[in-house]
Amino acid sequence: MEEQVSEMTAQPDTPEATKEQVFVQAEQPRASIGVILLSTLGSLLMVAGMWVTSLAFSVPGREILLFLGGIVISSLGFWLALGFLTGRASK
């Protein structure tokens, strides 16, 4: 009977337990300035690549170069933000 009482008092559903869980320190460390800068650079490359790709439809004579260049720049930005940084975070 005493075991049941101790189990009942240690319920994580109680408001006191949930308040304590809110302030538990995160298991992952904060993002460093390098990660923040690389994420920002990846986002800028993605947007710049889309802009360069759109220029291909308004510049005569350089359509294929601008279109492929925009695709390469966007791909680099996506890889940097979604591939390189997530690969580093899992190590």
Buried (B, 14 or more C-beta within 10 A) or exposed (E): EEEEEEEEEEEEEEEEEEEEEEEEEEEEEEEEEEEEEBBEBBBBBBEBBBEBBEBBEEEEEEEEEBBEBBBBBBBBBBBBBEEBBEEEEEE
